[in-house]
């Protein structure tokens, strides 16, 4: 039997593999980065302010926004809770997510 100890970094299927998002189409990591930046802008918060609200470091927020890492589900929940939104909103296509985020943040 073949052992599956190593992550395939070849980007099979155009997903970008462990190296990052594909250039061809947006994915959840790209959506998260865009939606996180938009939500912070709506709130008028810096990365540091968001980090303080959700108990994470500013540098961690920055690595998410630069699409360098995939945050764990617990950290995604911390970020969303800190912003007062539902975590699913952060990974939706930005076209659909941004009106929901704006509405949730502005309370309308």
N, CA, C and O atoms as CSV, one atom per row, in Angstrom:
chain,resi,resn,atom,element,x,y,z
A,1,UNK,N,N,0.827,-1.190,0.000
A,1,UNK,CA,C,0.000,0.000,0.000
A,1,UNK,C,C,0.868,1.249,0.000
A,1,UNK,O,O,1.919,1.294,0.641
A,2,UNK,N,N,0.421,2.242,-0.716
A,2,UNK,CA,C,1.138,3.509,-0.778
A,2,UNK,C,C,0.817,4.337,0.468
A,2,UNK,O,O,-0.344,4.457,0.860
A,3,UNK,N,N,1.835,4.896,1.073
A,3,UNK,CA,C,1.636,5.748,2.251
A,3,UNK,C,C,1.372,7.173,1.801
A,3,UNK,O,O,1.970,7.649,0.836
A,4,UNK,N,N,0.492,7.838,2.488
A,4,UNK,CA,C,0.107,9.204,2.151
A,4,UNK,C,C,0.603,10.169,3.220
A,4,UNK,O,O,-0.198,10.817,3.894
A,5,UNK,N,N,1.898,10.264,3.375
A,5,UNK,CA,C,2.463,11.131,4.404
A,5,UNK,C,C,2.754,12.536,3.910
A,5,UNK,O,O,2.759,13.480,4.701
A,6,UNK,N,N,2.992,12.688,2.635
A,6,UNK,CA,C,3.388,13.984,2.110
A,6,UNK,C,C,2.229,14.646,1.386
A,6,UNK,O,O,1.407,13.977,0.760
A,7,UNK,N,N,2.175,15.951,1.478
A,7,UNK,CA,C,1.164,16.724,0.778
A,7,UNK,C,C,1.628,16.921,-0.652
A,7,UNK,O,O,2.778,17.287,-0.898
A,8,UNK,N,N,0.725,16.675,-1.597
A,8,UNK,CA,C,1.033,16.907,-2.999
A,8,UNK,C,C,1.018,18.405,-3.251
A,8,UNK,O,O,-0.033,19.034,-3.128
A,9,UNK,N,N,2.145,18.986,-3.598
A,9,UNK,CA,C,2.262,20.425,-3.828
A,9,UNK,C,C,2.220,20.760,-5.322
A,9,UNK,O,O,2.588,21.863,-5.725
A,10,UNK,N,N,1.780,19.824,-6.121
A,10,UNK,CA,C,1.784,20.031,-7.569
A,10,UNK,C,C,0.587,20.825,-8.059
A,10,UNK,O,O,0.567,21.275,-9.204
A,11,UNK,N,N,-0.408,21.002,-7.203
A,11,UNK,CA,C,-1.574,21.774,-7.629
A,11,UNK,C,C,-2.514,20.958,-8.494
A,11,UNK,O,O,-3.107,21.501,-9.426
A,12,UNK,N,N,-2.668,19.683,-8.220
A,12,UNK,CA,C,-3.542,18.816,-8.982
A,12,UNK,C,C,-4.934,19.422,-9.060
A,12,UNK,O,O,-5.485,19.875,-8.056
A,13,UNK,N,N,-5.489,19.424,-10.252
A,13,UNK,CA,C,-6.837,19.945,-10.440
A,13,UNK,C,C,-6.914,21.456,-10.461
A,13,UNK,O,O,-8.017,22.001,-10.421
A,14,UNK,N,N,-5.799,22.154,-10.523
A,14,UNK,CA,C,-5.818,23.605,-10.615
A,14,UNK,C,C,-6.145,24.309,-9.321
A,14,UNK,O,O,-6.406,25.512,-9.321
A,15,UNK,N,N,-6.137,23.584,-8.215
A,15,UNK,CA,C,-6.526,24.194,-6.944
A,15,UNK,C,C,-5.401,24.956,-6.286
A,15,UNK,O,O,-5.627,25.692,-5.326
A,16,UNK,N,N,-4.191,24.791,-6.787
A,16,UNK,CA,C,-3.073,25.488,-6.188
A,16,UNK,C,C,-2.365,24.667,-5.152
A,16,UNK,O,O,-1.292,25.062,-4.693
A,17,UNK,N,N,-2.925,23.525,-4.757
A,17,UNK,CA,C,-2.280,22.649,-3.789
A,17,UNK,C,C,-1.936,23.369,-2.514
A,17,UNK,O,O,-2.620,24.316,-2.127
A,18,UNK,N,N,-0.877,22.929,-1.853
A,18,UNK,CA,C,-0.467,23.512,-0.583
A,18,UNK,C,C,0.257,24.839,-0.775
A,18,UNK,O,O,0.481,25.563,0.195
A,19,UNK,N,N,0.620,25.164,-1.985
A,19,UNK,CA,C,1.372,26.386,-2.263
A,19,UNK,C,C,0.520,27.643,-2.326
A,19,UNK,O,O,1.042,28.750,-2.193
A,20,UNK,N,N,-0.765,27.490,-2.524
A,20,UNK,CA,C,-1.603,28.675,-2.555
A,20,UNK,C,C,-2.680,28.565,-3.605
A,20,UNK,O,O,-2.814,27.535,-4.266
A,21,UNK,N,N,-3.451,29.631,-3.760
A,21,UNK,CA,C,-4.581,29.601,-4.662
A,21,UNK,C,C,-4.153,29.603,-6.118
A,21,UNK,O,O,-3.079,30.086,-6.476
A,22,UNK,N,N,-5.013,29.057,-6.931
A,22,UNK,CA,C,-4.797,29.034,-8.364
A,22,UNK,C,C,-4.983,30.428,-8.931
A,22,UNK,O,O,-5.746,31.225,-8.386
A,23,UNK,N,N,-4.300,30.723,-10.005
A,23,UNK,CA,C,-4.461,32.012,-10.677
A,23,UNK,C,C,-5.698,32.005,-11.574
A,23,UNK,O,O,-6.189,33.066,-11.960
A,24,UNK,N,N,-6.214,30.794,-11.915
A,24,UNK,CA,C,-7.315,30.694,-12.859
A,24,UNK,C,C,-8.659,31.116,-12.273
A,24,UNK,O,O,-9.411,31.842,-12.923
A,25,UNK,N,N,-8.971,30.677,-11.063
A,25,UNK,CA,C,-10.281,30.973,-10.503
A,25,UNK,C,C,-10.172,31.204,-9.006
A,25,UNK,O,O,-9.318,30.625,-8.335
A,26,UNK,N,N,-11.056,32.063,-8.487
A,26,UNK,CA,C,-11.041,32.324,-7.042
A,26,UNK,C,C,-11.418,31.072,-6.267
A,26,UNK,O,O,-12.140,30.209,-6.768
A,27,UNK,N,N,-10.927,30.985,-5.058
A,27,UNK,CA,C,-11.290,29.880,-4.183
A,27,UNK,C,C,-11.581,30.437,-2.802
A,27,UNK,O,O,-11.611,31.653,-2.610
A,28,UNK,N,N,-11.793,29.559,-1.851
A,28,UNK,CA,C,-12.156,30.016,-0.511
A,28,UNK,C,C,-11.085,30.888,0.122
A,28,UNK,O,O,-11.406,31.838,0.835
A,29,UNK,N,N,-9.814,30.579,-0.127
A,29,UNK,CA,C,-8.735,31.390,0.450
A,29,UNK,C,C,-8.761,32.809,-0.137
A,29,UNK,O,O,-8.599,33.791,0.588
A,30,UNK,N,N,-8.960,32.900,-1.420
A,30,UNK,CA,C,-9.061,34.207,-2.081
A,30,UNK,C,C,-10.282,34.961,-1.578
A,30,UNK,O,O,-10.197,36.143,-1.243
A,31,UNK,N,N,-11.426,34.270,-1.526
A,31,UNK,CA,C,-12.650,34.896,-1.030
A,31,UNK,C,C,-12.468,35.405,0.390
A,31,UNK,O,O,-12.879,36.520,0.710
A,32,UNK,N,N,-11.859,34.600,1.236
A,32,UNK,CA,C,-11.626,34.989,2.624
A,32,UNK,C,C,-10.776,36.255,2.703
A,32,UNK,O,O,-11.099,37.181,3.447
A,33,UNK,N,N,-9.703,36.290,1.943
A,33,UNK,CA,C,-8.816,37.455,1.973
A,33,UNK,C,C,-9.557,38.719,1.568
A,33,UNK,O,O,-9.459,39.744,2.243
A,34,UNK,N,N,-10.289,38.652,0.480
A,34,UNK,CA,C,-11.029,39.819,-0.017
A,34,UNK,C,C,-12.109,40.228,0.976
A,34,UNK,O,O,-12.228,41.404,1.321
A,35,UNK,N,N,-12.896,39.259,1.434
A,35,UNK,CA,C,-13.992,39.571,2.353
A,35,UNK,C,C,-13.501,40.090,3.700
A,35,UNK,O,O,-14.142,40.947,4.308
A,36,UNK,N,N,-12.388,39.584,4.157
A,36,UNK,CA,C,-11.816,40.052,5.412
A,36,UNK,C,C,-11.379,41.509,5.293
A,36,UNK,O,O,-11.624,42.312,6.193
A,37,UNK,N,N,-10.737,41.844,4.190
A,37,UNK,CA,C,-10.308,43.228,3.970
A,37,UNK,C,C,-11.503,44.169,3.851
A,37,UNK,O,O,-11.491,45.272,4.398
A,38,UNK,N,N,-12.529,43.728,3.135
A,38,UNK,CA,C,-13.735,44.551,2.985
A,38,UNK,C,C,-14.430,44.752,4.324
A,38,UNK,O,O,-14.832,45.866,4.658
A,39,UNK,N,N,-14.571,43.680,5.084
A,39,UNK,CA,C,-15.229,43.783,6.391
A,39,UNK,C,C,-14.467,44.732,7.315
A,39,UNK,O,O,-15.071,45.538,8.023
A,40,UNK,N,N,-13.140,44.631,7.305
A,40,UNK,CA,C,-12.343,45.551,8.129
A,40,UNK,C,C,-12.552,46.992,7.683
A,40,UNK,O,O,-12.648,47.899,8.509
A,41,UNK,N,N,-12.622,47.194,6.373
A,41,UNK,CA,C,-12.830,48.555,5.849
A,41,UNK,C,C,-14.199,49.098,6.270
A,41,UNK,O,O,-14.317,50.261,6.655
A,42,UNK,N,N,-15.224,48.258,6.195
A,42,UNK,CA,C,-16.558,48.683,6.621
A,42,UNK,C,C,-16.547,49.080,8.095
A,42,UNK,O,O,-17.161,50.072,8.489
A,43,UNK,N,N,-15.843,48.293,8.895
A,43,UNK,CA,C,-15.755,48.579,10.327
A,43,UNK,C,C,-14.797,49.722,10.650
A,43,UNK,O,O,-14.863,50.309,11.730
A,44,UNK,N,N,-13.907,50.033,9.710
A,44,UNK,CA,C,-12.897,51.059,9.951
A,44,UNK,C,C,-11.788,50.571,10.867
A,44,UNK,O,O,-11.178,51.364,11.585
A,45,UNK,N,N,-11.521,49.263,10.847
A,45,UNK,CA,C,-10.537,48.654,11.731
A,45,UNK,C,C,-9.237,48.353,11.006
A,45,UNK,O,O,-9.231,48.013,9.823
A,46,UNK,N,N,-8.146,48.482,11.728
A,46,UNK,CA,C,-6.843,48.020,11.254
A,46,UNK,C,C,-6.735,46.525,11.535
A,46,UNK,O,O,-7.577,45.947,12.223
A,47,UNK,N,N,-5.693,45.911,10.995
A,47,UNK,CA,C,-5.435,44.505,11.315
A,47,UNK,C,C,-5.220,44.340,12.815
A,47,UNK,O,O,-5.656,43.351,13.404
A,48,UNK,N,N,-4.555,45.298,13.422
A,48,UNK,CA,C,-4.299,45.225,14.861
A,48,UNK,C,C,-5.596,45.295,15.658
A,48,UNK,O,O,-5.778,44.542,16.614
A,49,UNK,N,N,-6.493,46.189,15.273
A,49,UNK,CA,C,-7.769,46.298,15.975
A,49,UNK,C,C,-8.575,45.005,15.853
A,49,UNK,O,O,-9.173,44.547,16.827
A,50,UNK,N,N,-8.588,44.425,14.663
A,50,UNK,CA,C,-9.287,43.152,14.486
A,50,UNK,C,C,-8.650,42.068,15.344
A,50,UNK,O,O,-9.349,41.293,15.997
A,51,UNK,N,N,-7.330,42.016,15.341
A,51,UNK,CA,C,-6.632,41.036,16.161
A,51,UNK,C,C,-7.003,41.136,17.626
A,51,UNK,O,O,-7.216,40.123,18.292
A,52,UNK,N,N,-7.081,42.363,18.130
A,52,UNK,CA,C,-7.468,42.567,19.530
A,52,UNK,C,C,-8.901,42.122,19.791
A,52,UNK,O,O,-9.192,41.558,20.846
A,53,UNK,N,N,-9.792,42.369,18.845
A,53,UNK,CA,C,-11.193,41.988,19.005
A,53,UNK,C,C,-11.391,40.477,19.017
A,53,UNK,O,O,-12.287,39.967,19.690
A,54,UNK,N,N,-10.547,39.760,18.268
A,54,UNK,CA,C,-10.769,38.317,18.150
A,54,UNK,C,C,-9.699,37.474,18.837
A,54,UNK,O,O,-9.746,36.246,18.769
A,55,UNK,N,N,-8.737,38.114,19.496
A,55,UNK,CA,C,-7.736,37.376,20.244
A,55,UNK,C,C,-6.653,36.737,19.394
A,55,UNK,O,O,-6.063,35.731,19.788
A,56,UNK,N,N,-6.389,37.317,18.229
A,56,UNK,CA,C,-5.339,36.815,17.342
A,56,UNK,C,C,-4.330,37.923,17.079
A,56,UNK,O,O,-4.627,39.101,17.280
A,57,UNK,N,N,-3.155,37.553,16.637
A,57,UNK,CA,C,-2.118,38.547,16.375
A,57,UNK,C,C,-2.349,39.252,15.048
A,57,UNK,O,O,-2.874,38.675,14.097
A,58,UNK,N,N,-1.946,40.510,15.011
A,58,UNK,CA,C,-2.045,41.305,13.784
A,58,UNK,C,C,-1.334,40.623,12.630
A,58,UNK,O,O,-1.819,40.635,11.499
A,59,UNK,N,N,-0.189,40.033,12.914
A,59,UNK,CA,C,0.588,39.384,11.852
A,59,UNK,C,C,-0.164,38.179,11.281
A,59,UNK,O,O,-0.048,37.882,10.092
A,60,UNK,N,N,-0.929,37.490,12.119
A,60,UNK,CA,C,-1.723,36.353,11.654
A,60,UNK,C,C,-2.820,36.835,10.711
A,60,UNK,O,O,-3.062,36.226,9.669
A,61,UNK,N,N,-3.481,37.930,11.078
A,61,UNK,CA,C,-4.515,38.516,10.225
A,61,UNK,C,C,-3.894,38.883,8.877
A,61,UNK,O,O,-4.488,38.636,7.827
A,62,UNK,N,N,-2.712,39.468,8.910
A,62,UNK,CA,C,-2.021,39.853,7.681
A,62,UNK,C,C,-1.696,38.678,6.782
A,62,UNK,O,O,-1.818,38.780,5.561
A,63,UNK,N,N,-1.285,37.564,7.367
A,63,UNK,CA,C,-0.959,36.392,6.540
A,63,UNK,C,C,-2.212,35.821,5.876
A,63,UNK,O,O,-2.135,35.276,4.775
A,64,UNK,N,N,-3.347,35.941,6.528
A,64,UNK,CA,C,-4.604,35.509,5.911
A,64,UNK,C,C,-4.940,36.428,4.740
A,64,UNK,O,O,-5.279,35.962,3.653
A,65,UNK,N,N,-4.844,37.737,4.970
A,65,UNK,CA,C,-5.182,38.701,3.925
A,65,UNK,C,C,-4.225,38.629,2.733
A,65,UNK,O,O,-4.605,38.977,1.615
A,66,UNK,N,N,-3.007,38.188,2.961
A,66,UNK,CA,C,-2.043,38.014,1.860
A,66,UNK,C,C,-2.134,36.636,1.224
A,66,UNK,O,O,-1.336,36.288,0.353
A,67,UNK,N,N,-3.115,35.856,1.668
A,67,UNK,CA,C,-3.378,34.522,1.119
A,67,UNK,C,C,-2.233,33.545,1.347
A,67,UNK,O,O,-2.041,32.614,0.565
A,68,UNK,N,N,-1.478,33.755,2.412
A,68,UNK,CA,C,-0.317,32.910,2.699
A,68,UNK,C,C,-0.671,31.667,3.509
A,68,UNK,O,O,0.061,30.677,3.481
A,69,UNK,N,N,-1.781,31.713,4.226
A,69,UNK,CA,C,-2.178,30.571,5.057
A,69,UNK,C,C,-3.676,30.330,4.951
A,69,UNK,O,O,-4.445,31.205,4.553
A,70,UNK,N,N,-4.057,29.133,5.314
A,70,UNK,CA,C,-5.465,28.787,5.496
A,70,UNK,C,C,-5.707,28.747,6.999
A,70,UNK,O,O,-5.124,27.912,7.690
A,71,UNK,N,N,-6.548,29.624,7.518
A,71,UNK,CA,C,-6.797,29.570,8.960
A,71,UNK,C,C,-7.636,28.354,9.318
A,71,UNK,O,O,-8.434,27.877,8.511
A,72,UNK,N,N,-7.451,27.864,10.516
A,72,UNK,CA,C,-8.287,26.780,11.008
A,72,UNK,C,C,-9.700,27.278,11.245
A,72,UNK,O,O,-9.940,28.480,11.357
A,73,UNK,N,N,-10.625,26.347,11.320
A,73,UNK,CA,C,-12.033,26.705,11.505
A,73,UNK,C,C,-12.254,27.455,12.820
A,73,UNK,O,O,-13.101,28.346,12.884
A,74,UNK,N,N,-11.512,27.110,13.856
A,74,UNK,CA,C,-11.660,27.816,15.136
A,74,UNK,C,C,-11.243,29.273,15.000
A,74,UNK,O,O,-11.905,30.161,15.538
A,75,UNK,N,N,-10.156,29.522,14.288
A,75,UNK,CA,C,-9.710,30.904,14.094
A,75,UNK,C,C,-10.642,31.671,13.161
A,75,UNK,O,O,-10.851,32.870,13.347
A,76,UNK,N,N,-11.198,30.999,12.170
A,76,UNK,CA,C,-12.183,31.631,11.303
A,76,UNK,C,C,-13.392,32.072,12.130
A,76,UNK,O,O,-13.925,33.165,11.937
A,77,UNK,N,N,-13.814,31.206,13.049
A,77,UNK,CA,C,-14.929,31.548,13.936
A,77,UNK,C,C,-14.576,32.724,14.856
A,77,UNK,O,O,-15.415,33.594,15.092
A,78,UNK,N,N,-13.349,32.758,15.373
A,78,UNK,CA,C,-12.920,33.869,16.230
A,78,UNK,C,C,-12.960,35.185,15.462
A,78,UNK,O,O,-13.419,36.202,15.981
A,79,UNK,N,N,-12.477,35.157,14.228
A,79,UNK,CA,C,-12.461,36.373,13.405
A,79,UNK,C,C,-13.886,36.845,13.136
A,79,UNK,O,O,-14.204,38.020,13.318
A,80,UNK,N,N,-14.737,35.926,12.703
A,80,UNK,CA,C,-16.120,36.291,12.398
A,80,UNK,C,C,-16.843,36.824,13.637
A,80,UNK,O,O,-17.538,37.838,13.572
A,81,UNK,N,N,-16.673,36.137,14.755
A,81,UNK,CA,C,-17.313,36.575,15.999
A,81,UNK,C,C,-16.819,37.954,16.404
A,81,UNK,O,O,-17.611,38.801,16.817
A,82,UNK,N,N,-15.526,38.183,16.292
A,82,UNK,CA,C,-14.962,39.488,16.619
A,82,UNK,C,C,-15.535,40.608,15.765
A,82,UNK,O,O,-15.648,41.749,16.213
A,83,UNK,N,N,-15.893,40.273,14.535
A,83,UNK,CA,C,-16.457,41.267,13.614
A,83,UNK,C,C,-17.971,41.356,13.709
A,83,UNK,O,O,-18.579,42.274,13.157
A,84,UNK,N,N,-18.587,40.400,14.413
A,84,UNK,CA,C,-20.038,40.410,14.544
A,84,UNK,C,C,-20.759,39.854,13.327
A,84,UNK,O,O,-21.887,40.254,13.039
A,85,UNK,N,N,-20.117,38.931,12.607
A,85,UNK,CA,C,-20.730,38.325,11.435
A,85,UNK,C,C,-20.662,36.805,11.556
A,85,UNK,O,O,-19.983,36.277,12.437
A,86,UNK,N,N,-21.361,36.114,10.677
A,86,UNK,CA,C,-21.311,34.658,10.623
A,86,UNK,C,C,-20.093,34.237,9.813
A,86,UNK,O,O,-19.767,34.869,8.808
A,87,UNK,N,N,-19.428,33.190,10.238
A,87,UNK,CA,C,-18.186,32.773,9.595
A,87,UNK,C,C,-18.367,32.378,8.135
A,87,UNK,O,O,-17.453,32.574,7.334
A,88,UNK,N,N,-19.516,31.830,7.767
A,88,UNK,CA,C,-19.712,31.427,6.377
A,88,UNK,C,C,-19.600,32.612,5.416
A,88,UNK,O,O,-19.221,32.441,4.257
A,89,UNK,N,N,-19.928,33.806,5.897
A,89,UNK,CA,C,-19.876,34.995,5.051
A,89,UNK,C,C,-18.470,35.276,4.542
A,89,UNK,O,O,-18.294,35.842,3.463
A,90,UNK,N,N,-17.476,34.880,5.316
A,90,UNK,CA,C,-16.094,35.182,4.945
A,90,UNK,C,C,-15.574,34.345,3.782
A,90,UNK,O,O,-14.587,34.716,3.147
A,91,UNK,N,N,-16.225,33.221,3.496
A,91,UNK,CA,C,-15.716,32.389,2.401
A,91,UNK,C,C,-16.632,32.358,1.184
A,91,UNK,O,O,-16.325,31.691,0.197
A,92,UNK,N,N,-17.736,33.064,1.243
A,92,UNK,CA,C,-18.609,33.178,0.076
A,92,UNK,C,C,-17.924,33.983,-1.019
A,92,UNK,O,O,-16.974,34.721,-0.760
A,93,UNK,N,N,-18.413,33.833,-2.235
A,93,UNK,CA,C,-17.959,34.689,-3.322
A,93,UNK,C,C,-18.183,36.143,-2.893
A,93,UNK,O,O,-19.272,36.485,-2.430
A,94,UNK,N,N,-17.167,37.002,-3.039
A,94,UNK,CA,C,-17.299,38.387,-2.565
A,94,UNK,C,C,-18.531,39.122,-3.087
A,94,UNK,O,O,-19.100,39.957,-2.384
A,95,UNK,N,N,-18.938,38.821,-4.295
A,95,UNK,CA,C,-20.120,39.484,-4.864
A,95,UNK,C,C,-21.364,39.222,-4.015
A,95,UNK,O,O,-22.216,40.097,-3.861
A,96,UNK,N,N,-21.459,38.016,-3.470
A,96,UNK,CA,C,-22.595,37.660,-2.624
A,96,UNK,C,C,-22.346,37.975,-1.151
A,96,UNK,O,O,-23.276,38.301,-0.413
A,97,UNK,N,N,-21.106,37.878,-0.734
A,97,UNK,CA,C,-20.771,38.057,0.674
A,97,UNK,C,C,-20.826,39.510,1.119
A,97,UNK,O,O,-21.309,39.811,2.211
A,98,UNK,N,N,-20.342,40.396,0.291
A,98,UNK,CA,C,-20.175,41.779,0.741
A,98,UNK,C,C,-21.476,42.467,1.137
A,98,UNK,O,O,-21.480,43.194,2.130
A,99,UNK,N,N,-22.586,42.278,0.414
A,99,UNK,CA,C,-23.838,42.873,0.914
A,99,UNK,C,C,-24.272,42.278,2.255
A,99,UNK,O,O,-24.795,42.989,3.113
A,100,UNK,N,N,-24.054,40.971,2.431
A,100,UNK,CA,C,-24.406,40.329,3.704
A,100,UNK,C,C,-23.541,40.854,4.845
A,100,UNK,O,O,-24.031,41.124,5.942
A,101,UNK,N,N,-22.245,40.994,4.567
A,101,UNK,CA,C,-21.318,41.508,5.583
A,101,UNK,C,C,-21.700,42.940,5.962
A,101,UNK,O,O,-21.770,43.284,7.142
A,102,UNK,N,N,-21.943,43.758,4.955
A,102,UNK,CA,C,-22.302,45.160,5.219
A,102,UNK,C,C,-23.563,45.236,6.075
A,102,UNK,O,O,-23.628,45.991,7.045
A,103,UNK,N,N,-24.561,44.438,5.697
A,103,UNK,CA,C,-25.821,44.433,6.438
A,103,UNK,C,C,-25.613,43.967,7.880
A,103,UNK,O,O,-26.166,44.554,8.809
A,104,UNK,N,N,-24.815,42.915,8.065
A,104,UNK,CA,C,-24.572,42.391,9.417
A,104,UNK,C,C,-23.798,43.385,10.266
A,104,UNK,O,O,-24.107,43.577,11.442
A,105,UNK,N,N,-22.804,44.009,9.681
A,105,UNK,CA,C,-21.941,44.930,10.425
A,105,UNK,C,C,-22.688,46.230,10.743
A,105,UNK,O,O,-22.548,46.785,11.833
A,106,UNK,N,N,-23.462,46.694,9.803
A,106,UNK,CA,C,-24.190,47.956,9.994
A,106,UNK,C,C,-25.532,47.780,10.681
A,106,UNK,O,O,-26.187,48.764,11.026
A,107,UNK,N,N,-25.953,46.517,10.887
A,107,UNK,CA,C,-27.175,46.232,11.633
A,107,UNK,C,C,-28.458,46.592,10.934
A,107,UNK,O,O,-29.458,46.899,11.582
A,108,UNK,N,N,-28.442,46.560,9.630
A,108,UNK,CA,C,-29.677,46.898,8.877
A,108,UNK,C,C,-30.398,45.657,8.459
A,108,UNK,O,O,-31.448,45.738,7.822
